[in-house]
């Protein structure tokens, strides 16, 4: 199917080994950050925080989060150009949504006189809040929308990526106090795969047949 979107998806693979000598340019990083900001979320809640690991100090901290488990992902901590922690707010409240509503008013999406009406959407957040005020199951799901959005952006930029659910949320919270109030259950290593050592790059893509996954009614 000769279409740029399909070509992107055909060539994308999960990098298994990065070339630590290659770094993402500042121009491409600016696009990456904006793609994250523009990601969709339920009721436009944006219940997330993205921590970009770039410096040697931050990479060492991330490397140390693999002390107890998921060591198979540890090699990416220092070799990848950057790693992004996708963190979700575990207790999303009306005050959090108020920031979204007020930004919508500033941007002209919502009229100021309709501010209270705009909070109608927050009912969905309340439906996804447990008896302890935890919204984690719902807000975590939103981070995967941002993750998928960014992964396609990256392949368009010619940048490789490795989504990692194999991370330790507890150690990440301890070693990254910047995430207070948020929890990271998934991270994305990004950069450029190692031409000789990334075995996955040369393997043919394999997916189930279209008729096995898509039903048109």
N, C-alpha and C positions, 0 to 999 in steps of 0.2 A: 504494500500500500504506500505509494509515493507521497507522503505528507511529512512536513518537518516535525510535527508532534510525534508521529509514529517513529520517525527516524531517531528522535531523541530517546524514546523509550526502548527502542531496539538496541541502541548502543550502550545504554546505561548498565552498569554492573556494580555490585558491592565490592569495593576495593578491600583486598585482604592484606596488602602490604603497601606502605606509602614511601615515596622518595622524600626523605627528610631534608633534602637540599633544595626542594622546590617550595616556594611560598606564594600564596594568593596575593594578587596585587591590591593596592588600596582602592582602585577604581572598581574592581570586582567585589571587594568587601562592601563597598557602599551599596551596590546593587543587592547583595545578599541581605544586608540589614534592612533595606527598604522592603524586600520581598517578605521578610519575617513580619515587619510592621503591618503589611497589607494583607496578611493571612486572614481567612475567614474564621468565625467562631460563632457558636450558638448565641443567639440574641445579641451578637456583637459584643459579647462579654469581655473578650481579650483577657482571660484570667491567667496570664502567663508572665514569665520573666525568662529572658534568654541571656545566659551568661556565655560570653565568647572567650574562650581560652586561647590566648595568643602569646603571652610572655613566657619566658623560661620558668619563672616562679610559679605561674598558674599551671603550666604543664606538669611541673613537679608535684604540685598539690593534687592534680587530677590523677597522675601516676600513682600517688600514694593511696588513692581511694580503692585500688585493686588489691589491697593488702590481704583481704580475707576471702575474696571470691572473684570469679570471672576474669582470671588472669589471662585468658586467651585474648581479651580485648586490650590488655595493658600496653601492648606494643604500639598501639595507635596514639597513646597519650602524648608521646614526645615526637613520633615520626610524622604524624599528620601536620599539615600547615596550621590548622586551627581545629578546635573542637567546640561545638555549641551544646550547652546544657539546656534542655527544654524542661522548664520547671512550671508547675501549676500551683495556683493558690489553693491551699487545702480547705480554707474557710472563707468562701467568697460571700461577701455581705452586701447589703443595700448600699452602703457607703462606697464600695468598690464600683458598683454599677452606676452610682451617681457621677463618677468621673467620666464614664462613657456617655451618659446622658448630657452632661454639661459640655463635653467636647463636641457632641452632635449639635448642640445649640450654637456653639462657637463656629462650627463649620457650615452652618446653615441647613443642616439635615433636619433639625427639629426646631420648631418655633418656640421662643421662650415661654409664651403663654401656654404651651402644651407640655411643659416640663413634667408635671405630675402624671399626665396620661402616658408619657414615655416610660414610666416605671412599670407599666403593665407587663412588659416582657420579663420583668424580674420574677414573676410568678413561676416561670419555668425553672429558674435557679432554686426557688423554694421547694419545688417538687423534687429536686435532686439534692436536697439537704437532709442528712439523717438527724436523728434525735440529739446528737452531740454537736450539731452545727457543721458537720464535715461535708464538704461538697466535692471531695477528692475524686470520686469515680467519674463525676461529670466533667470537672475542670481538666482532669488528666486526658480525657477523650479529646478535648479541644487542642491540646498540644500536638496530637497526631495529624490534625488538619494542617497546622503550620509546618510540621515535619514533611508531609507529602508535598505541600506547596514549594518548600525550599528545595527538596530533592530534584524536582523537575527544573526549577530555576538553575540549579547547579549544573545539570547536564547540558542545558542550553549554553552555559558559560564555558563548557569544556572542563568542568571541575568534578573530580571524583568524590564519592562519599561512602560512609559506612554507618548505617543506623545501628545503634547499640542499646538494646534493652538489658544487656548484660552489664549493668552498672549497679553500684551499691548505694542506694538512696540514703542510708544512715550515715555512711562515711562521707558522702558528698555533702550532706547537711553539716557535718562537723567541720569539714575542711574548707567549706565555702560559706562562711557566715553571711555573705551577701544574699543568700537565699532565704533568709529568715522569713517565715510565713509561707514559704513555697517548698515544694518537693520535686526532686528530679528523678524520674523513673526511666528516662530515655535520653540518650545523647547522640550527636551526629559528628563523627570525625569527617573532616573535609580537607582536600588537598589534591595531590597528583600521584597516581599509583606508580609503584616501582616497575619499570618496564621489564625487568628480568625476574623479579621475585613475586609479583602479583599473579599467581596462577589462574585466578578467576577471570582475568581480563581476556584470556585466550579461549575460554570455554564457550561453546555455543549456548545461546539463551534457550531456556526450556520453560514453557508454560503449558498449562492444560489447553485443550482445543477450545475455540470460541464457543462452540455449541455446548460445551460442558459447563461454562460459567455464565453465559448470557442467555436469558430467555426473554423473547419478545412476545408480548401478549396482545 
